[in-house]
Amino acid sequence: MSLKSSHPVKSISFSFQAAFSLPGVSVNFDARKKEFRMDYNRGLSSFGSLARAALVALVCSLLACTESTAPPSGSGPQAIAEQADVSTMDRYENLEGQAYAGDYQAQRNLSYTLSTTAPRNPVLGCAWRIVIVESGSPMVDESDIANKKLYCDERLSSDSVAAAEAQAKSIAMRINGQPPRTDSAPPSTP
């Protein structure tokens, strides 16, 4: 009997093949093909379906361990685009559009995404946290304040926090329908 399964693997940091055997079981894993194959003889039926399921879970966890977890390198839009695949960028751009439209939950999700996952930009993530806390929204709660403290004040240098504060002002102006100011002149009043 043969079981063959595929596990979607986003990126492989290296390519290898692995095989191991237990009495009556042969497992082959090919990272290049992103698949594993498990063969076992009829004698394994006494091994029990729970044990077979545990073996499959073990192999699946091995597959998950092959995904690249290296932190992103570089900075700027080009480096960000190179780090993330197209679907991730599509999701990011959709989330960013909702956040700029004033969607509170999208703003929270965007700040979390920027602070923790690709495309990673902790300063911009902090800027969104500042926007959230200073928005005056009745939905802002203590978790937003705690997140700002953690992701801005505790994880960034004072220079990075200052940059995030400047970005937050531009973001807030865009959300409120005002173009970002390019000079230091006071805004004109109609």
QUIUR-V61860 format. One record per pair of residues at least 12 apart in sequence whose ideal C-beta (glycine too) atoms are under 10 Angstrom apart, sorted by the first residue. I is the first residue (numbers start at 1). J is the second residue. Records with the same first field share a line. If there is no record, write none. Layout:
I: J  J
This chain:
1: 38  39  40  41  42  44  45  52
2: 26  37  38  39  40
3: 27  36  37  38  39  40  52  55  56  59
4: 28  35  36  37  38  39
5: 35  36  37  38  56  59  60  63
6: 33  34  35  36  63
7: 29  34  35  36  59  60  61  62  63  64  66  67
8: 34  63  67
9: 31  34  35  63  64  66  67  68
10: 67  68  85  87  88  118
11: 66  67  68  69  70  85
12: 31  32  34  63  66  67  68
13: 31  66  67  68  69  70
14: 31  66  68
15: 30  31  32  33  66
16: 29  30  31  32  66
17: 29  30  31  32  33
18: 30  31  36  59  62  66
19: 36  37
20: 58  59  62
21: 39  40
22: 40  44  47  51  55
23: 40  41  43  44  47
24: 39  40  41  42  43  44  45  46  47
25: 38  39  40  41  43  44  47  51  52  55
26: 38  39  40  41
27: 39  40  55  56  58  59  62
28: 59
29: 59  62  63  66
31: 62  63  66
34: 63  66
35: 63
36: 56  59  60  62  63
37: 59
38: 52  55  56  59
40: 52  55
70: 83
71: 83  118  120
72: 84  117  118  119  120  121
75: 120  121  123
76: 121
77: 119  121
79: 119  120  121
80: 92  114  118  119  120  121  124
81: 119
82: 118  119
83: 117  118  119  120
84: 117  118  119  120
85: 118
88: 113  117  118  119
89: 118  119
91: 109  113
92: 110  113  114  117  118  119
94: 106
95: 107  109  110  112  113  114
96: 110  113  114  124  128
97: 110
98: 110
99: 111  113  128  131  132  171  175
100: 171  174  175
101: 175
102: 135  137  175  176
104: 132  135  137  138  139  140  144
105: 139
106: 128
107: 128  129  131  132  135  137  139  144  171  175
108: 128  129  132  139  140  143  144  147
109: 128
110: 124  125  128  129  131  132
111: 124  125  126  127  128  129  130  131  132  144  147  148  151  152
112: 125  128  129  147  151
113: 125  128
114: 126  127  128  129  151
115: 128  129  147  150  151  152  155  156
116: 151
121: 167
122: 151  152  155  156  160  164
123: 152  156  157  159  160  161  162  163  164  165  166  167
124: 163  164  167  168  171
125: 147  151  152  155  156  164
126: 147  148  150  151  152  153  155  156  160  161  163  164  165  167  168
127: 152  161  163  164  165  166  167  168  169  170  171  172
128: 148  151  164  167  168  171
129: 144  145  147  148  149  150  151  152  153  164  168
130: 148  152  161  164  165  166  167  168  169  171  172
131: 148  164  167  168  169  170  171  172  174  175
132: 144  145  147  148  168
133: 145  147  148  149  152  168
134: 148  165  168  169  172
135: 172  175  176
148: 161  164
151: 164
152: 164  165  168
167: 180
169: 181
173: 187
